[in-house]
């Protein structure tokens, strides 16, 4: 954060500890922040300066759309900084001031979420007189909820992979995000929020370890966006010390702990008549002594430094988040020559359909059309897409979980390509048929995808499904230097990534089939000019 931004935060909020990386407050925008601050006062926990800055920024209103300016809010602060006293009034505001809202709260485990909900959230709400008779509690195991009189409901996020699927959500709060080792929570809530115009996902956490893959990726992207000044729909706030700073120096503590009182009076914070900083230097000194045998854990908990610097064992075959972000263009137009590709997760729980087509930009455009639970719906959907879009081919890997779709696809008329017939092309592969690559062709497809990304030779729409897939991707060797995407060892659902790689290979190999041969499969003119792969309601774009 620049000194000028820090000075503004001190002027408006009295914030003496600005984040090391933080989204700047746009004071020209209106915000719902004061409403949240009013609720926090009613709960008996008035917001500290850092919390007021965060909610005011996170709940800014876009003057053009009159909706929330940010769809995501990522916050990382040291322990005992007040995450609960921040997120609880936000969830209450969402339930009270917005009718028929669906809100979900999750923590590191379902049990931890239930304990925090029952021991902290309900206790604080029950003590607030202004909330009396505004809601009722439902404590049945597995059906825990806060039910508001206006039809809004707040529930807990279960820890299963299918948690949250099939229900629309307006707000998700993922607490202790460092404990997530894969993108299960994001994938549970993300698709359910994508059709909601004013939805927000809050991710809150202290730093984790190398196993905290989603948190580390979140932090890396957030810092990069702040450093380059990139506009983002995710507000990012990061309070931390830097590796090498003196952990026993109070000046270090004051630089990264926004809840630490900078000038206590006889050990008590007197910075304001309304609110109080909640941490003191003697308390931190005691914690430092407690962690004397494991100073790395002190750094993680109170300096917010990931253990072992939070560095990931990067797979050299996987494009980085920065390389992928450079190719994003949400407004990129599509063309009419394209390939469709299908891929499933190893358990068949999720399936992606991706289109890769020539675009007026002169580079292939990759677009996720569908990302849905199961795979029974796929043959019918592919039949619709083939009829409407007339792709040069449909691609899947028959040695993956998508292989079970071969017969169902044939039953709906998607025939497998015959061998190439150079003497009589009409007896060889035809447009719209199913191409099943060999193992060698699969390896070439995966390698070509990474080469295209690193060479800036494709464009995409910045869709969340692909970003999550790349964040969690790992590769497996095929021999002689070739490799393929490793579905079983990935920390996320990478079916969009695999399908994108197959689609790119299918387009390059079978593009020539787009040239008319005068056979019976020729399309009527009005179908040939259909716009390129419009997303379905399943993806909700």
VMD Tcl script that draws the C-alpha trace (Angstrom):
set ca {
  {0.00 0.00 0.00}
  {1.34 3.42 -0.93}
  {2.05 6.07 1.73}
  {-0.68 8.23 0.22}
  {-3.26 5.45 0.59}
  {-2.09 4.78 4.14}
  {-2.44 8.49 4.97}
  {-6.03 8.47 3.68}
  {-6.87 5.48 5.85}
  {-5.46 7.22 8.90}
  {-7.36 10.40 8.07}
  {-10.72 8.65 7.60}
  {-10.49 5.76 10.05}
  {-7.62 6.49 12.39}
  {-5.96 3.32 11.09}
  {-2.35 3.25 12.30}
  {-1.62 -0.21 10.86}
  {-2.57 -0.29 7.16}
  {-2.33 -3.58 5.27}
  {0.92 -4.35 3.50}
  {-1.23 -5.14 0.43}
  {-4.73 -3.76 0.32}
  {-7.44 -2.64 -2.09}
  {-7.73 1.14 -1.90}
  {-10.97 2.59 -0.62}
  {-12.84 4.52 -3.33}
  {-14.31 7.37 -1.33}
  {-16.40 8.48 -4.32}
  {-18.53 5.35 -3.99}
  {-21.36 4.82 -1.56}
  {-21.03 1.80 0.71}
  {-23.12 -0.43 2.94}
  {-20.27 -0.40 5.46}
  {-21.98 1.96 7.95}
  {-24.94 -0.43 8.17}
  {-22.57 -3.24 9.14}
  {-20.87 -0.95 11.69}
  {-24.28 -0.23 13.26}
  {-24.98 -3.96 13.61}
  {-21.53 -4.52 15.14}
  {-22.31 -1.90 17.79}
  {-25.58 -3.68 18.56}
  {-23.64 -6.92 19.03}
  {-21.37 -5.18 21.54}
  {-18.27 -5.37 19.35}
  {-17.85 -1.99 17.63}
  {-15.60 -2.24 14.61}
  {-11.94 -1.37 14.94}
  {-10.42 0.92 12.28}
  {-9.13 -1.98 10.17}
  {-12.55 -3.62 10.19}
  {-14.32 -0.40 9.23}
  {-11.93 0.11 6.34}
  {-12.47 -3.46 5.13}
  {-16.28 -3.44 5.25}
  {-16.51 0.03 3.72}
  {-14.31 -1.07 0.83}
  {-15.76 -4.56 0.42}
  {-19.34 -3.26 0.36}
  {-18.81 -0.38 -2.05}
  {-21.61 0.12 -4.54}
  {-20.86 0.39 -8.24}
  {-22.68 3.57 -9.34}
  {-23.32 2.17 -12.83}
  {-24.90 -1.13 -11.82}
  {-26.02 -0.15 -8.30}
  {-24.74 -3.57 -7.23}
  {-21.80 -4.44 -5.03}
  {-18.56 -3.50 -6.74}
  {-16.73 -6.66 -5.57}
  {-17.86 -10.26 -5.93}
  {-15.05 -11.55 -3.75}
  {-13.43 -10.38 -0.51}
  {-10.15 -12.00 0.56}
  {-8.78 -11.12 4.00}
  {-5.70 -12.44 5.75}
  {-4.73 -11.14 9.19}
  {-2.84 -12.51 12.21}
  {-4.70 -14.54 14.80}
  {-6.95 -12.78 17.31}
  {-7.39 -9.77 15.04}
  {-11.19 -9.92 15.04}
  {-12.24 -11.98 12.02}
  {-15.37 -13.27 13.78}
  {-16.46 -9.84 14.98}
  {-16.06 -8.69 11.37}
  {-17.81 -11.46 9.42}
  {-20.74 -11.97 11.81}
  {-22.23 -8.46 11.38}
  {-21.67 -8.74 7.63}
  {-23.73 -11.94 7.51}
  {-26.41 -10.41 9.73}
  {-26.58 -7.33 7.49}
  {-26.95 -9.58 4.47}
  {-29.80 -11.46 6.08}
  {-31.65 -8.43 7.42}
  {-31.27 -5.77 4.78}
  {-31.58 -8.01 1.73}
  {-34.77 -10.14 1.59}
  {-34.70 -13.83 0.66}
  {-30.95 -14.11 0.80}
  {-29.16 -17.43 1.17}
  {-25.98 -17.24 3.24}
  {-23.58 -20.02 4.13}
  {-20.77 -20.12 6.69}
  {-17.90 -22.61 6.59}
  {-14.75 -23.15 8.62}
  {-11.87 -25.64 8.48}
  {-14.28 -28.51 9.18}
  {-18.04 -28.91 9.53}
  {-17.56 -29.57 13.26}
  {-15.52 -26.38 13.70}
  {-18.13 -24.37 11.80}
  {-20.89 -25.75 14.03}
  {-18.93 -24.94 17.21}
  {-18.17 -21.38 16.18}
  {-21.76 -20.87 15.02}
  {-23.27 -22.16 18.25}
  {-20.69 -20.92 20.77}
  {-19.97 -17.49 19.27}
  {-22.44 -16.41 16.59}
  {-25.67 -17.41 18.35}
  {-24.43 -16.18 21.73}
  {-23.56 -12.73 20.35}
  {-26.84 -12.47 18.45}
  {-28.87 -13.59 21.46}
  {-27.35 -10.82 23.58}
  {-28.27 -8.09 21.08}
  {-31.59 -6.53 22.07}
  {-32.16 -4.96 18.66}
  {-32.16 -8.42 17.05}
  {-34.80 -9.87 19.36}
  {-37.69 -11.45 17.45}
  {-35.99 -10.72 14.14}
  {-34.89 -14.32 13.59}
  {-35.24 -17.85 14.89}
  {-32.72 -20.64 15.30}
  {-32.83 -24.16 13.92}
  {-30.34 -26.44 15.65}
  {-31.19 -29.84 14.19}
  {-27.93 -31.62 13.38}
  {-27.11 -31.17 9.71}
  {-29.90 -28.60 9.26}
  {-28.51 -25.76 11.40}
  {-29.84 -22.39 10.30}
  {-30.69 -18.84 11.24}
  {-34.07 -18.04 9.72}
  {-34.89 -14.35 9.22}
  {-38.40 -12.95 9.06}
  {-37.85 -11.62 5.55}
  {-37.21 -15.07 4.11}
  {-33.41 -15.00 4.34}
  {-31.58 -18.04 5.70}
  {-28.05 -18.63 6.95}
  {-26.78 -22.20 7.04}
  {-23.51 -24.05 7.60}
  {-21.35 -25.48 4.85}
  {-20.91 -29.22 5.13}
  {-17.54 -30.76 4.39}
  {-18.67 -33.12 1.65}
  {-17.81 -32.54 -1.99}
  {-21.46 -32.08 -2.93}
  {-22.17 -29.56 -0.16}
  {-23.96 -26.51 -1.51}
  {-24.54 -27.95 -4.98}
  {-27.91 -27.26 -6.54}
  {-28.77 -24.26 -4.37}
  {-28.28 -20.62 -5.23}
  {-26.24 -18.58 -2.77}
  {-25.94 -14.85 -2.19}
  {-23.08 -14.88 0.29}
  {-20.51 -17.43 1.35}
  {-18.11 -16.90 4.26}
  {-15.19 -19.33 4.25}
  {-13.38 -18.90 7.57}
  {-9.94 -20.34 8.45}
  {-9.33 -20.72 4.73}
  {-5.73 -21.83 5.27}
  {-7.04 -25.27 6.34}
  {-8.33 -26.00 2.84}
  {-5.90 -28.25 0.98}
  {-8.00 -28.30 -2.20}
  {-10.77 -26.25 -3.80}
  {-13.66 -28.30 -2.45}
  {-15.22 -25.38 -0.57}
  {-14.83 -22.98 -3.48}
  {-16.34 -25.50 -5.86}
  {-19.22 -26.09 -3.47}
  {-20.24 -22.43 -3.32}
  {-18.91 -20.89 -6.55}
  {-21.37 -22.38 -9.08}
  {-24.27 -21.65 -6.70}
  {-23.38 -17.94 -6.65}
  {-22.61 -17.33 -10.30}
  {-26.17 -16.46 -11.34}
  {-26.73 -14.02 -8.46}
  {-26.04 -10.45 -9.47}
  {-25.08 -9.21 -5.99}
  {-23.32 -12.30 -4.66}
  {-20.13 -12.17 -2.62}
  {-17.69 -14.79 -1.42}
  {-15.62 -13.87 1.65}
  {-12.46 -15.86 2.40}
  {-10.82 -15.10 5.76}
  {-7.72 -16.64 7.22}
  {-4.39 -16.47 8.94}
  {-1.44 -17.81 6.94}
  {-1.02 -21.55 6.50}
  {1.66 -23.90 5.24}
  {2.77 -25.36 1.93}
  {-0.29 -27.60 2.05}
  {-2.60 -24.56 2.02}
  {-2.79 -24.59 -1.78}
  {-5.95 -22.47 -2.26}
  {-4.87 -19.91 0.37}
  {-1.37 -19.55 -1.07}
  {-2.78 -19.11 -4.56}
  {-5.33 -16.57 -3.27}
  {-2.59 -14.59 -1.55}
  {-0.27 -14.70 -4.55}
  {-2.94 -13.46 -6.95}
  {-4.13 -10.76 -4.57}
  {-0.67 -9.36 -4.00}
  {0.12 -9.41 -7.72}
  {-3.08 -7.52 -8.56}
  {-2.29 -4.82 -5.99}
  {1.35 -4.48 -7.09}
  {0.55 -4.00 -10.79}
  {-2.56 -1.92 -10.16}
  {-4.80 -4.40 -11.98}
  {-8.52 -3.79 -11.62}
  {-10.19 -6.75 -9.96}
  {-13.63 -7.82 -8.81}
  {-11.98 -9.25 -5.68}
  {-11.11 -6.90 -2.81}
  {-7.89 -8.08 -1.17}
  {-6.46 -7.22 2.27}
  {-3.21 -8.66 3.64}
  {-1.71 -7.71 7.02}
  {1.60 -9.43 7.58}
  {5.25 -9.02 8.49}
  {7.95 -9.81 5.97}
  {10.38 -12.70 6.33}
  {13.49 -11.51 8.11}
  {11.77 -8.88 10.26}
  {12.59 -9.15 13.97}
  {9.85 -11.25 15.55}
  {10.65 -9.92 19.06}
  {10.50 -6.24 18.09}
  {7.23 -4.47 19.02}
  {7.72 -2.28 15.94}
  {7.33 -5.42 13.82}
  {4.15 -6.30 15.68}
  {2.70 -2.85 15.17}
  {3.41 -3.06 11.44}
  {1.28 -6.17 10.89}
  {-1.23 -6.54 13.75}
  {-4.18 -4.19 13.14}
  {-5.83 -5.20 16.44}
  {-2.74 -4.29 18.50}
  {-3.12 -1.08 20.48}
  {-0.28 1.30 19.52}
  {-0.56 3.48 22.66}
  {-2.22 1.78 25.64}
  {-2.84 3.67 28.86}
  {-1.84 1.54 31.86}
  {-2.22 -1.52 29.67}
  {-5.69 -0.60 28.34}
  {-6.58 0.75 24.92}
  {-7.96 4.29 25.08}
  {-7.79 5.04 21.36}
  {-11.53 5.68 21.13}
  {-14.57 6.07 23.32}
  {-16.51 3.69 21.06}
  {-14.20 0.84 20.12}
  {-11.12 -0.83 21.59}
  {-8.09 -2.55 20.11}
  {-8.23 -6.10 21.41}
  {-4.51 -7.09 21.57}
  {-1.71 -5.74 23.78}
  {2.07 -5.99 23.55}
  {2.42 -7.97 26.82}
  {0.00 -10.57 25.42}
  {2.08 -10.96 22.25}
  {5.29 -11.17 24.29}
  {3.73 -14.01 26.28}
  {2.79 -15.83 23.08}
  {6.34 -15.43 21.77}
  {7.66 -17.07 24.92}
  {5.08 -19.84 24.61}
  {6.19 -20.64 21.05}
  {9.92 -20.54 21.90}
  {10.33 -24.16 20.72}
  {8.43 -23.52 17.46}
  {9.06 -19.98 16.32}
  {7.81 -20.81 12.83}
  {4.36 -21.33 14.29}
  {4.57 -17.96 16.09}
  {5.44 -16.35 12.76}
  {2.46 -18.02 11.11}
  {-0.02 -17.20 13.84}
  {0.99 -13.67 14.83}
  {3.14 -12.30 12.01}
  {0.94 -13.94 9.37}
  {3.92 -15.44 7.53}
  {3.23 -18.80 5.92}
  {5.44 -21.57 7.26}
  {8.44 -22.16 4.98}
  {7.42 -18.84 3.39}
  {4.34 -20.53 1.95}
  {6.17 -21.44 -1.22}
  {4.58 -24.18 -3.30}
  {6.40 -26.98 -5.04}
  {5.61 -25.64 -8.47}
  {5.03 -28.06 -11.31}
  {7.11 -26.69 -14.21}
  {4.58 -27.98 -16.75}
  {1.67 -25.96 -15.32}
  {1.27 -22.35 -16.49}
  {1.43 -19.85 -13.64}
  {-1.50 -17.72 -12.56}
  {0.26 -14.67 -14.01}
  {0.80 -16.31 -17.40}
  {-2.85 -17.34 -17.54}
  {-4.17 -13.95 -16.39}
  {-2.30 -12.15 -19.17}
  {-4.44 -13.95 -21.77}
  {-7.81 -13.10 -20.24}
  {-10.30 -11.05 -22.25}
  {-13.89 -11.32 -20.96}
  {-15.19 -9.57 -24.08}
  {-13.30 -11.71 -26.62}
  {-15.56 -12.60 -29.59}
  {-15.91 -16.13 -30.87}
  {-15.90 -17.53 -34.37}
  {-17.76 -20.33 -36.13}
  {-15.03 -22.97 -36.53}
  {-14.67 -24.79 -33.24}
  {-14.12 -28.09 -31.48}
  {-15.94 -29.41 -28.43}
  {-14.22 -31.43 -25.70}
  {-15.46 -33.40 -22.69}
  {-13.71 -34.41 -19.49}
  {-14.78 -35.80 -16.10}
  {-13.30 -35.95 -12.64}
  {-11.94 -39.43 -11.76}
  {-15.05 -40.30 -9.75}
  {-17.41 -39.02 -12.43}
  {-18.77 -36.46 -9.97}
  {-18.22 -33.46 -12.25}
  {-18.05 -33.03 -16.01}
  {-16.90 -30.12 -18.15}
  {-17.72 -29.30 -21.74}
  {-15.32 -26.79 -23.27}
  {-15.35 -25.16 -26.70}
  {-12.16 -24.07 -28.44}
  {-12.62 -22.11 -31.62}
  {-11.01 -19.75 -34.06}
  {-11.67 -16.15 -33.12}
  {-11.40 -12.87 -35.05}
  {-8.39 -12.10 -32.86}
  {-6.37 -14.65 -34.81}
  {-5.90 -16.92 -31.79}
  {-7.96 -19.84 -30.44}
  {-10.57 -18.84 -27.88}
  {-11.20 -21.23 -24.97}
  {-14.59 -21.13 -23.31}
  {-16.18 -23.35 -20.65}
  {-19.73 -24.06 -21.80}
  {-20.88 -26.42 -19.05}
  {-19.51 -27.51 -15.70}
  {-22.06 -29.68 -13.97}
  {-22.46 -32.50 -11.47}
  {-22.42 -36.06 -12.77}
  {-22.25 -37.06 -16.43}
  {-25.67 -38.49 -17.33}
  {-26.68 -35.15 -18.81}
  {-23.69 -34.98 -21.15}
  {-24.87 -36.96 -24.23}
  {-28.06 -34.96 -24.62}
  {-26.22 -31.70 -24.15}
  {-23.54 -32.65 -26.69}
  {-26.26 -33.55 -29.19}
  {-27.75 -30.07 -28.76}
  {-24.38 -28.37 -29.14}
  {-23.43 -30.37 -32.24}
  {-26.76 -29.55 -33.88}
  {-26.42 -25.86 -33.11}
  {-22.69 -25.20 -33.44}
  {-21.56 -27.74 -36.04}
  {-18.11 -28.36 -34.48}
  {-15.30 -29.91 -36.48}
  {-15.11 -32.65 -33.83}
  {-15.99 -33.73 -30.31}
  {-13.04 -34.94 -28.20}
  {-12.70 -37.10 -25.10}
  {-10.08 -39.34 -23.54}
  {-11.48 -42.88 -23.47}
  {-8.96 -43.94 -20.80}
  {-10.46 -41.45 -18.32}
  {-13.77 -41.44 -16.46}
  {-15.27 -39.83 -19.57}
  {-14.75 -43.11 -21.42}
  {-18.12 -44.41 -20.15}
  {-19.77 -41.81 -22.39}
  {-18.66 -43.47 -25.62}
  {-21.74 -45.69 -26.00}
  {-24.27 -43.06 -24.80}
  {-22.80 -40.58 -27.28}
  {-23.09 -43.10 -30.07}
  {-26.72 -43.69 -29.14}
  {-27.48 -39.98 -29.67}
  {-25.75 -40.00 -33.02}
  {-22.22 -38.86 -32.16}
  {-20.24 -41.48 -34.04}
  {-16.58 -42.23 -33.50}
  {-14.28 -41.12 -36.28}
  {-13.22 -43.83 -38.74}
  {-9.58 -44.09 -39.89}
  {-8.32 -41.41 -42.27}
  {-8.96 -42.35 -45.89}
  {-6.67 -40.30 -48.10}
  {-8.02 -41.84 -51.30}
  {-11.65 -41.03 -50.48}
  {-12.02 -38.34 -47.77}
  {-15.80 -38.84 -47.71}
  {-15.24 -42.28 -46.20}
  {-12.89 -40.88 -43.56}
  {-13.53 -38.61 -40.56}
  {-16.43 -36.19 -40.94}
  {-17.33 -32.96 -39.23}
  {-19.04 -33.39 -35.85}
  {-17.76 -36.89 -35.14}
  {-16.02 -38.11 -32.00}
  {-12.23 -38.08 -31.93}
  {-10.54 -40.24 -29.29}
  {-6.82 -39.36 -29.11}
  {-4.13 -41.93 -28.40}
  {-1.91 -41.69 -25.34}
  {0.77 -40.01 -27.43}
  {-1.75 -37.55 -28.84}
  {-3.00 -36.82 -25.31}
  {0.53 -36.00 -24.18}
  {1.04 -33.76 -27.19}
  {-2.27 -32.00 -26.47}
  {-1.30 -31.23 -22.86}
  {2.17 -29.99 -23.81}
  {0.80 -27.88 -26.66}
  {-1.69 -26.23 -24.30}
  {1.08 -25.07 -21.95}
  {3.23 -23.95 -24.89}
  {0.31 -21.92 -26.26}
  {-0.26 -20.22 -22.90}
  {3.39 -19.36 -22.39}
  {3.69 -18.19 -25.97}
  {0.61 -15.97 -25.71}
  {-1.06 -17.94 -28.48}
  {-4.59 -18.26 -27.13}
  {-7.25 -16.17 -25.40}
  {-9.82 -17.02 -22.72}
  {-12.65 -15.31 -20.87}
  {-11.17 -15.40 -17.36}
  {-13.74 -17.95 -16.20}
  {-13.39 -19.12 -12.61}
  {-13.60 -22.81 -13.53}
  {-10.40 -22.63 -15.57}
  {-8.56 -20.46 -13.04}
  {-9.30 -22.90 -10.21}
  {-8.29 -25.84 -12.40}
  {-4.91 -24.28 -13.19}
  {-4.30 -23.41 -9.54}
  {-4.78 -27.03 -8.52}
  {-3.23 -28.76 -11.54}
  {-0.44 -31.31 -11.39}
  {1.06 -33.40 -14.18}
  {2.02 -37.07 -14.52}
  {4.76 -38.51 -16.75}
  {3.95 -40.52 -19.86}
  {7.55 -41.47 -20.69}
  {10.31 -40.00 -22.86}
  {9.61 -36.51 -21.55}
  {5.91 -36.48 -22.42}
  {3.36 -35.78 -19.73}
  {-0.37 -35.39 -19.16}
  {-2.58 -33.65 -16.63}
  {-2.83 -35.74 -13.46}
  {-6.50 -35.90 -12.51}
  {-6.00 -38.06 -9.40}
  {-3.14 -36.02 -7.94}
  {-4.63 -32.57 -8.62}
  {-5.91 -30.51 -5.68}
  {-8.91 -29.26 -7.68}
  {-11.36 -30.35 -10.34}
  {-9.19 -29.99 -13.46}
  {-11.76 -31.29 -15.95}
  {-12.10 -27.79 -17.53}
  {-8.33 -27.69 -18.07}
  {-8.14 -31.19 -19.55}
  {-11.11 -30.49 -21.82}
  {-9.54 -27.21 -22.92}
  {-6.33 -29.01 -23.85}
  {-8.22 -31.70 -25.78}
  {-10.35 -29.11 -27.53}
  {-7.31 -27.12 -28.63}
  {-5.72 -30.27 -30.06}
  {-8.97 -31.26 -31.77}
  {-9.31 -27.86 -33.39}
  {-5.76 -27.91 -34.74}
  {-5.98 -31.48 -36.02}
  {-9.44 -31.36 -37.61}
  {-9.89 -27.73 -38.62}
  {-9.78 -28.78 -42.28}
  {-13.12 -30.57 -41.82}
  {-14.79 -27.16 -41.69}
  {-14.32 -26.92 -45.44}
  {-17.50 -28.10 -47.16}
  {-17.33 -31.45 -48.96}
  {-20.85 -31.38 -50.36}
  {-22.00 -34.38 -48.30}
  {-25.35 -34.94 -46.66}
  {-24.15 -33.53 -43.37}
  {-23.97 -29.99 -44.75}
  {-25.70 -27.50 -42.47}
  {-28.52 -25.13 -43.41}
  {-27.24 -21.58 -43.84}
  {-29.08 -20.25 -40.80}
  {-27.41 -22.85 -38.58}
  {-23.97 -22.24 -40.02}
  {-24.10 -18.62 -38.91}
  {-25.07 -19.39 -35.31}
  {-23.07 -17.41 -32.76}
  {-20.15 -19.19 -31.16}
  {-20.94 -21.49 -28.22}
  {-23.35 -19.58 -26.04}
  {-22.99 -20.83 -22.43}
  {-25.80 -22.87 -20.94}
  {-27.86 -22.25 -17.86}
  {-25.91 -25.00 -16.09}
  {-22.83 -22.80 -15.98}
  {-25.03 -19.81 -15.27}
  {-23.03 -17.20 -17.17}
}
mol new
graphics top color blue
foreach p $ca { graphics top sphere $p radius 0.5 }
foreach p [lrange $ca 0 end-1] q [lrange $ca 1 end] { graphics top cylinder $p $q radius 0.2 }
display resetview
